[in-house]
Amino acid sequence: MKKNKKCIKLSIMILFFSTLLSCNHRNETSNNEDTSFMTFSPSWESLSNHQQTPDWLRDGKFGIYFHWGVYTVPEKYTEWYPRYMYDKNSFLFEFHKNTYGDQSEFGYHDLIPLFKAPKFDAKKYANLMKTAGARFGGLVAEHHDGFSMWNSNVNPWNANDMGPKKDILGLLKTEINNAGLKFFTSFHHARLLQRNSTTPNDGTYDSHFIYDKNWHTSSTDPKLSLLYGNINEDKFYEIWFEKLKEVIDEYSPDVIYFDSWLNLIPEKHRKEFCAYYLNEAQKKQQEVAIIYKQHDLPLSVGINDIEKGGHTEIFKPLWMTDDTVNFGSWSYTDDIKIKPTSMVLHSLIDIVSKNGTLLLNISPRADGSIPVEQELVLQEIGEWLKVNGEAIYNTKPWLIHGGGPTVPKAGTHGGMTTTNVYTFEDYRFTQSKDEKIIYLMFLGKPEKGSRLKIRELAPHRYPTATPIKSVVELTNNSNVKVEVTDSSTYFIVPEVELNDYANVFKIILE
């Protein structure tokens, strides 16, 4: 009897510790579990329990959005026009004065009636995004200028009541959803760009400020004060959150993305936003993502973004690059220069090979039209993805991201830049989720009949899990001969016409 009691006690102890270990394991893996039953509280510990990377985003790899607003009206220099027009050290100060009038008489808000957008066509935007191969799309919901692109009851300065007099965000959401894409919104309103007329950074880094008669953006008009941030900090933070809640409630975005300077918003408000967004998503049975830059949110809560740059090696968890189809400005300007399709496509391939996602910006004109040169880049990317998309979508990184002679340049926002010039000697890898296929992507056009040496596939370096069964190049669906030695694996390029931008060899394993 005593022996049985001991056995019972031992069994209870084993069960107790097993349960404890199981609980710890669940905490460690909570981001991969169903959290649809959870209610999130405004604490980083609670918020870290959500699945910060939805499967649709991990698999989709590619999204498109656009910078477009009142700041596009002058079509000059940069989307930071509302800052530099008040900076006497900038050429835009004199440009604005000569073009529109003195800043004290014709301020940024006076540009709003000129932002009419007669050629904006939400359906065309959505269809172009889909044609380009994007899996999610959207726009800058509010830039650093205080002007909201939706029908707002919180902000009187909005596109539905002024300028275009259209609910731009709502129209676009409808068409993007109709196209079968997820809906993306970006917010830059943690910091406004309007400053005084002397030095933009003269004690005014925060967006809220007290009245100063020497500043063109100061006003005793309560409505103008909202646009320019001439309000106390508590009011500023309240409005920051109310704008987000309004978009969440009315438009249900699948992604909310924050530009830099989110750290200017007190941690309390950032936590409250995250909890509100995630709880509302739970109610709607919606899988959402929060994107941020620098260290503005914990990595366990959102997805980190590197502006115009990326990691040099495979990085986990999932990360994002936001980049633009242009060199320089994010918005349309009269001297805009468009990147070649090859550069944008190579950047996408490189990012995906390292466990990243590309968010690509386009720059419409003030009238709402999309320049033909930008359309062409998107169409060519879409054509490539139609043939080679299986190497991008629904894949995961291989053992190593790739190789080749090109050394990427350093990025201005960390990591490496996206404006590297690659050759066919540069290559990147991805693999299917079941690890039965490896995709070898050459960032250029190899010569017919050439013998391409890939050292990474050598048996003593990164051997394949099982032997290579066959290899097919996807441009023409032609078979590729393979030679495996102790030091390298060689691929003999078929005598067929390959793609000018990039070519995929599909390596099928036994």
C-alpha positions in Angstrom: 0.0 0.0 0.0 2.8 2.4 0.9 4.5 1.6 -2.3 1.4 2.4 -4.3 1.1 5.7 -2.4 4.7 6.6 -3.3 3.9 5.7 -7.0 0.8 7.9 -6.9 2.8 10.8 -5.4 5.5 10.4 -8.0 2.9 10.3 -10.8 1.4 13.6 -9.4 4.8 15.2 -9.3 5.6 14.2 -12.8 2.3 15.4 -14.1 2.8 18.8 -12.2 6.3 19.4 -13.7 5.2 18.3 -17.2 2.3 20.8 -17.0 4.7 23.5 -15.9 7.1 22.8 -18.7 4.2 22.7 -21.2 3.1 26.1 -20.0 6.6 27.5 -20.4 6.8 26.0 -23.9 3.5 27.6 -24.8 4.8 31.0 -23.7 7.9 30.6 -25.8 5.9 29.7 -28.9 2.9 31.9 -28.4 3.4 33.8 -31.6 2.8 30.7 -33.6 -0.4 29.8 -31.8 -4.1 30.7 -32.3 -4.7 33.9 -30.3 -8.2 34.6 -31.5 -9.6 34.0 -28.0 -7.2 36.6 -26.4 -7.9 40.1 -25.3 -4.8 42.2 -25.3 -4.0 44.7 -22.6 -1.7 47.7 -23.1 1.5 46.1 -21.9 4.4 44.8 -24.0 4.1 41.4 -22.2 0.5 41.0 -23.3 1.0 42.4 -26.8 3.9 40.1 -27.4 1.4 37.2 -27.4 0.0 38.0 -30.7 1.2 36.5 -34.0 3.1 39.5 -35.2 3.7 38.0 -38.7 0.5 36.9 -40.4 1.0 34.0 -42.9 -0.4 36.1 -45.7 2.3 38.7 -45.3 5.1 36.1 -44.8 4.0 34.4 -48.0 3.1 37.5 -50.0 6.5 39.1 -50.0 5.6 42.2 -52.1 3.4 45.2 -51.6 2.9 48.6 -53.2 1.8 52.0 -51.8 2.2 55.6 -52.8 3.2 59.0 -51.4 0.6 61.5 -52.7 -1.0 64.6 -51.1 -1.0 68.3 -50.8 2.8 68.3 -50.7 2.7 67.0 -54.4 1.1 70.2 -55.7 4.3 72.2 -56.3 6.0 69.0 -57.7 9.3 70.3 -56.4 12.3 68.7 -54.8 10.8 66.4 -52.1 7.7 65.4 -50.1 9.2 67.5 -47.4 8.0 70.6 -49.1 5.9 71.7 -46.1 9.0 71.9 -44.1 11.4 73.5 -46.5 9.0 76.2 -47.7 9.4 77.7 -44.3 13.1 77.3 -44.1 15.0 80.4 -45.2 18.1 78.3 -45.8 16.3 76.2 -48.4 15.8 77.3 -52.1 12.2 76.2 -51.6 11.7 79.2 -49.4 12.3 81.6 -52.3 10.6 79.3 -54.8 7.4 79.3 -52.7 7.5 83.1 -52.2 8.0 83.8 -55.9 5.5 81.2 -57.0 2.6 81.5 -54.6 3.4 84.6 -52.4 4.9 85.3 -49.0 4.6 82.5 -46.5 2.8 84.8 -44.1 0.1 85.4 -46.8 0.1 82.0 -48.6 0.9 79.2 -46.2 0.9 75.4 -46.7 -2.9 75.2 -46.1 -3.4 77.5 -49.0 -2.1 74.8 -51.3 -5.0 72.5 -50.4 -7.6 74.0 -52.8 -5.0 73.3 -55.6 -4.9 69.6 -54.7 -8.0 68.6 -56.8 -6.8 65.2 -58.1 -9.1 65.1 -61.2 -7.3 62.0 -62.6 -7.3 59.9 -59.5 -8.8 56.5 -60.3 -8.8 54.0 -57.4 -9.6 51.1 -59.6 -6.7 51.8 -61.9 -4.3 52.0 -58.9 -5.6 48.7 -57.5 -5.4 46.9 -60.8 -1.9 48.2 -61.4 -0.8 46.9 -58.1 -2.2 43.5 -58.8 -0.7 43.5 -62.3 2.7 44.2 -60.7 2.3 41.1 -58.6 1.8 42.8 -55.3 -0.1 40.9 -52.6 -1.0 44.0 -50.5 -1.4 47.6 -51.4 -2.4 51.0 -50.1 -1.2 54.5 -49.5 0.2 57.1 -47.1 -2.9 57.8 -45.0 -1.4 60.8 -43.5 2.1 62.2 -44.1 4.0 64.6 -41.9 1.8 67.5 -43.1 -1.3 67.0 -40.9 -3.6 66.3 -43.9 -5.7 63.1 -43.7 -6.5 61.2 -46.9 -9.8 59.9 -45.5 -13.2 61.1 -44.5 -12.4 62.2 -41.0 -14.5 63.5 -38.2 -11.4 63.9 -36.1 -9.4 66.1 -38.4 -11.1 68.9 -40.4 -8.1 68.9 -42.7 -9.0 65.9 -44.8 -9.4 64.9 -48.5 -13.1 64.3 -48.3 -14.0 67.8 -47.1 -11.2 69.7 -48.9 -9.0 69.5 -52.0 -10.2 66.4 -54.0 -13.4 66.2 -51.9 -13.2 62.4 -52.1 -12.6 59.7 -49.5 -9.3 58.6 -51.1 -8.6 56.0 -48.5 -12.1 54.5 -48.7 -12.2 54.4 -52.5 -8.8 52.7 -52.6 -9.7 50.2 -49.9 -12.8 49.1 -51.8 -10.8 48.6 -55.1 -7.8 46.9 -53.4 -10.1 44.4 -51.7 -12.0 43.9 -55.0 -8.6 43.0 -56.6 -8.0 40.4 -53.9 -5.2 42.2 -52.1 -4.7 43.0 -48.5 -5.1 46.7 -47.5 -2.1 48.7 -46.3 -2.0 52.1 -44.6 1.0 54.1 -43.5 1.0 56.9 -40.9 3.7 59.5 -40.5 1.8 61.9 -38.2 3.9 61.3 -35.1 5.9 64.3 -36.3 4.8 67.2 -38.4 7.2 69.0 -40.7 5.9 72.5 -40.6 8.4 74.7 -38.7 9.1 78.4 -38.2 10.6 80.5 -40.9 14.2 80.6 -39.6 15.6 77.2 -38.6 13.3 74.1 -38.8 15.2 72.4 -36.0 15.6 75.3 -33.7 14.0 73.9 -30.5 11.1 72.5 -32.5 11.8 68.8 -32.9 8.5 67.8 -31.4 5.5 68.4 -33.5 3.5 70.3 -30.9 4.5 73.8 -30.0 3.2 76.9 -28.2 2.2 80.0 -30.1 5.0 82.2 -31.4 4.1 85.3 -33.4 7.3 85.0 -35.3 6.4 81.6 -36.8 4.4 81.5 -40.0 2.8 78.3 -38.8 1.6 79.7 -35.4 -2.0 80.7 -35.3 -4.8 81.8 -33.0 -7.3 80.1 -35.3 -8.1 76.7 -33.6 -8.6 75.0 -36.9 -5.3 76.1 -38.3 -3.6 75.2 -35.0 -4.7 71.6 -35.6 -3.1 71.4 -39.0 0.2 72.9 -37.9 0.5 71.3 -34.4 0.2 74.6 -32.6 -1.4 72.8 -29.7 -0.4 71.4 -26.3 1.2 68.0 -26.1 -1.7 66.2 -24.5 -4.0 67.4 -27.2 -1.5 66.4 -29.8 -1.2 62.8 -28.4 -4.9 62.5 -28.1 -5.5 63.5 -31.8 -2.6 61.2 -32.9 -4.5 58.2 -31.3 -8.0 59.3 -32.4 -6.9 59.4 -36.1 -5.7 55.9 -35.8 -8.8 54.6 -34.1 -10.9 56.3 -36.7 -9.1 54.5 -39.6 -9.2 51.2 -37.7 -12.9 51.5 -37.0 -14.0 52.7 -40.5 -11.5 51.1 -42.9 -10.1 48.0 -41.1 -6.6 48.0 -42.6 -4.7 44.8 -42.7 -1.4 46.6 -42.0 -0.6 49.8 -40.1 2.8 51.0 -40.8 4.6 53.8 -38.9 7.4 56.0 -40.3 10.3 57.2 -38.2 9.8 59.3 -35.0 7.1 57.0 -33.6 9.4 57.2 -30.5 8.2 60.8 -30.0 4.9 59.4 -28.9 5.0 58.4 -25.3 5.2 54.7 -24.6 1.8 54.7 -22.9 0.0 55.8 -26.1 2.0 53.4 -28.3 0.9 50.5 -26.1 -2.8 51.7 -26.1 -2.7 51.9 -29.9 -1.3 48.4 -30.3 -3.9 46.9 -27.9 -6.8 48.7 -29.6 -5.7 47.6 -33.1 -5.2 44.0 -32.1 -8.4 43.7 -30.1 -10.4 45.2 -32.9 -8.8 42.8 -35.3 -9.8 39.9 -33.1 -13.4 41.0 -33.2 -13.3 41.1 -37.0 -11.3 37.8 -37.2 -8.7 39.7 -39.1 -4.9 38.9 -39.2 -3.1 42.2 -39.0 0.5 43.4 -38.9 2.1 46.4 -37.3 5.2 47.7 -39.0 7.7 50.1 -37.4 11.2 51.6 -37.9 14.3 51.7 -35.7 13.5 50.6 -32.1 10.1 52.3 -31.8 8.3 49.1 -30.8 9.5 45.8 -29.4 10.4 43.2 -32.0 7.9 40.8 -30.5 5.0 43.2 -31.2 5.7 44.3 -34.7 7.7 43.9 -37.9 10.9 46.0 -38.2 11.4 48.0 -41.4 14.6 49.4 -42.9 14.1 52.4 -45.1 15.7 52.0 -48.6 17.9 49.3 -47.2 18.1 45.7 -46.0 20.0 43.1 -44.1 23.2 41.7 -45.5 22.4 38.1 -44.4 19.4 36.1 -43.6 17.6 37.7 -40.7 14.8 36.3 -38.5 12.0 37.1 -37.8 10.4 38.5 -40.9 11.5 42.1 -41.7 10.6 44.7 -44.3 12.2 47.1 -46.7 10.3 50.2 -47.7 11.7 51.6 -51.0 10.7 53.8 -53.8 10.6 53.4 -57.6 12.5 56.7 -57.8 16.0 57.9 -57.0 15.6 60.5 -54.3 12.1 61.9 -53.5 9.2 59.7 -52.4 6.7 62.0 -54.0 6.5 63.2 -57.6 8.8 66.1 -58.6 9.5 67.8 -61.9 13.0 66.3 -62.0 12.2 62.8 -60.8 14.4 59.9 -62.0 13.0 56.4 -62.2 15.1 53.4 -61.3 15.5 50.7 -64.0 13.3 47.7 -63.6 16.3 45.4 -63.1 17.3 47.4 -60.0 13.9 47.1 -58.4 13.5 43.5 -59.3 17.0 42.5 -58.0 16.2 44.3 -54.8 13.0 42.3 -54.4 14.9 39.0 -55.0 17.7 39.9 -52.6 15.2 40.9 -49.8 13.2 37.7 -50.1 16.3 35.6 -50.1 17.0 37.0 -46.6 13.6 36.5 -45.1 12.3 40.0 -46.0 9.3 41.7 -47.7 9.5 44.6 -50.1 7.1 47.5 -49.8 7.5 49.6 -53.0 6.4 53.2 -53.3 5.2 54.9 -56.5 4.8 58.6 -57.0 1.7 59.9 -58.7 1.4 63.4 -60.0 -0.6 66.0 -58.2 -3.6 65.4 -60.5 -3.7 61.8 -59.5 -2.3 60.3 -62.7 0.5 57.7 -62.5 3.4 58.5 -64.8 3.9 56.1 -67.7 7.6 55.4 -66.7 6.5 54.2 -63.3 3.7 52.1 -64.7 6.2 50.4 -67.1 8.4 49.3 -64.2 5.5 47.8 -62.3 4.2 46.0 -65.5 7.7 44.5 -66.2 8.0 43.3 -62.6 4.6 41.7 -62.9 5.5 40.0 -66.1 8.6 38.5 -64.5 6.6 37.3 -61.5 4.0 35.6 -63.7 6.8 33.3 -64.9 9.0 33.1 -61.9 6.7 33.9 -59.0 7.0 30.4 -57.5 10.6 31.4 -56.5 9.3 34.4 -54.5 5.8 33.7 -53.1 5.2 31.1 -50.4 8.9 30.4 -50.1 11.4 30.6 -47.2 15.2 31.3 -47.1 17.6 28.5 -47.9 20.6 27.8 -45.8 22.4 30.8 -47.2 21.0 33.8 -49.1 23.4 33.6 -52.1 26.7 34.7 -53.5 28.5 36.6 -56.3 31.1 39.3 -56.8 29.1 42.4 -56.1 29.6 43.9 -52.7 26.5 45.8 -51.6 26.9 49.5 -50.6 26.0 50.6 -47.0 22.5 52.0 -46.5 21.8 55.4 -45.1 19.3 53.9 -42.6 21.2 50.8 -41.7 22.2 47.6 -43.4 22.8 47.7 -47.1 21.3 50.0 -49.8 18.8 48.9 -52.4 20.5 50.7 -55.3 23.2 48.1 -56.0 24.0 47.1 -59.6 24.3 43.4 -59.9 25.4 41.0 -62.8 24.4 37.5 -63.8 27.4 36.3 -61.7 25.4 37.4 -58.6 22.7 34.9 -57.4 20.3 34.4 -54.6 18.5 31.3 -53.1 15.0 30.6 -51.8 13.4 27.2 -51.2 9.9 25.8 -51.1 8.3 25.4 -47.7 8.6 21.6 -47.8 12.3 22.0 -48.7 12.0 19.7 -51.8 12.8 22.6 -54.2 15.7 25.1 -54.2 15.3 28.2 -56.4 18.6 29.6 -57.7 18.0 33.1 -59.1 20.6 34.8 -61.2 20.5 38.6 -61.1 21.1 39.0 -64.8 21.2 37.1 -68.1 23.8 34.3 -68.3 25.2 33.5 -71.8 23.8 30.5 -73.6 25.9 27.4 -73.1 28.0 29.0 -70.3 29.1 26.9 -67.3 28.0 28.6 -64.1 29.9 27.6 -61.0 28.0 27.7 -57.7 30.3 26.9 -54.8 27.6 27.1 -52.2 26.0 23.9 -53.5 29.2 22.0 -53.2 28.8 18.8 -51.1 31.3 20.0 -48.5 29.7 23.4 -48.1 25.9 23.5 -48.1 24.9 20.1 -49.3 21.3 19.6 -50.4 19.2 17.5 -48.1 18.8 14.9 -50.8 20.5 14.5 -54.2 19.5 16.8 -57.1 16.9 15.0 -59.3 16.6 17.6 -62.0 16.9 21.3 -62.8 14.6 23.5 -65.0 15.1 27.1 -66.0 11.7 28.8 -65.7 11.9 31.4 -68.5 11.4 28.7 -71.2 10.8 25.6 -69.0 14.0 24.1 -70.4 16.1 21.4 -68.7 19.5 22.4 -67.3 22.5 20.0 -67.1 24.2 19.7 -63.8 27.7 18.7 -62.8 28.5 18.1 -59.2 32.1 17.9 -57.9 33.6 18.0 -54.5 34.3 21.7 -54.6 31.4 23.1 -56.6 28.2 22.4 -58.5 28.1 23.6 -62.2 25.0 24.5 -64.2 25.2 24.4 -68.0 23.0 27.2 -69.4 20.6 25.9 -72.1 20.8 27.2 -75.6 17.6 29.3 -75.3 16.8 33.0 -74.9 16.7 34.0 -71.3 15.2 36.9 -69.4 17.2 40.2 -69.5 16.6 41.0 -65.9 16.8 37.8 -63.8 16.6 34.0 -64.4 15.5 31.2 -62.1 16.8 27.7 -62.1 14.4 25.4 -60.3 16.4 22.7 -58.5 14.2 19.7 -57.8 15.5 17.3 -55.1 14.9 13.6 -54.9 
